[in-house]
């Protein structure tokens, strides 16, 4: 079992690599090699199997061909220019999210060996311009360039799978909260900041009204689902290779309530509130209420307790206290 | 009012050009020029305004840029590698339908003048793998490469419109019946052949069971809707620039019954029946039952009488009897 994670330097990619190192197997076979590729070569990882690291710009077709020539059994495609960045820089988003995804699938098409490809799409493929809740059969009507590019990747993945060029599974990730580290250019970044920063003793800014809902999942459950999706028999997905991962619907206010319960009311004073129209417009356009019957029937996991998500973060990802 | 029809050499394109010549105006302005572009330069056309003809391969980015440099007020994008051909030749379909459509929208993005772009998508974007009937909010889950490429064009059109690069309107055309001329490489071609050939005294082959349903519209109504869609205020479409055009659901058996009524039972003897698995599989994957509330609310037209469609064909498009 030879596995490639494109976007292996990102937060979810690193978590997934760590989980694969714990498991040691995937799809019933011992992992013989794990390759991590990202725009900058990812850091090393402790694992019971060899781990290689590759600098890869997926917009560079020849570079993609060279990496895919490794004949991987399972390829995770988690690389993306994130939402607010793709909105601010149209060309950058199209380059990585549109052409990069096409390049990857095309490189696989040229191989004798058909890889399992797990593609990270996003709840941003959906919008609030259609009747809610979103079901497994609702149109993707994205209202951001990021969501558009992700939805296009879904269509490509499905057709390349139907033709047998890849054995693809596209999964629309909820907003993943709590992310460790620093804020990034995702419009959703603050959903993590308002939990992470106060826990670490730092101030945070909430740019939306506290009754704003979000569709989220924890890093732990997201990674577990990425593993499970790779383990599925492709036949189980039929002619529709894309699906929404389970998540939970929660308001910012309920997130902050849970933070107060877990860490004490005093940390809430570190959260300032100042509306940011740009962020607010993007986030309001995302659906927060989804029915994910297909994913549940396929045995995928769901978060149910935001307090547990906060405690998980404190145990596994929180920056150690100084001094 | 300067109008460009890409795919202007095709059947629908020529019909549309003829209708514009009759109307003389579009969007309240007198037509000053009509340009017809296609893979081979289209034939001339009688019109009360200048008509130019251009050979254009939309997969050739520089050629597209050169044509779009004309600063058109309205651009119709009707060019495509059709369904059975795109299924038989994946690369050809991707080249024209995927890159060609991208090239066109990209060329518009570079212009100061924002054109109205009417994009012909297809009912093939939908499939029978989801609950029927198809509504305005149903997911596009195409089960052909043609449908995939068309659905990707819809997503691009919407995002390019949202960003103000174009003023786009994507319309999913029903299968257009009765087409004049010869059969083409569309999997739907036989739906016209089984009417057209017997009327012209020629034999025809029906490759599917007679209880097969199809979602169709006449050339007349299709062209009228292409005109109406260009006339709409883009704001009326909101954040979702793509919609299904109205059509009628009819079985092959009912089509043949109508043929017998209009032209006499004896012509039905010219229709042979021999199932073709390839065609059958493609056609069975298309939805035949759609609800098109948005299109109806926007004032678009619908066929209701297949007998009238046959009579229209006999009056306007049928090959003159020999001798």
Interface residues (C-beta under 8 A of the other chain):
Chain A: X90 X127 X129 X130 X131 X136 X137 X138 X139 X140 X141 X142 X143 X145 X148 X151 X152 X155 X156 X158 X159 X162 X163 X238 X239 X240
Chain B: X90 X127 X129 X130 X131 X136 X137 X138 X139 X140 X141 X142 X143 X145 X148 X151 X152 X155 X156 X158 X159 X162 X163 X238 X239 X240
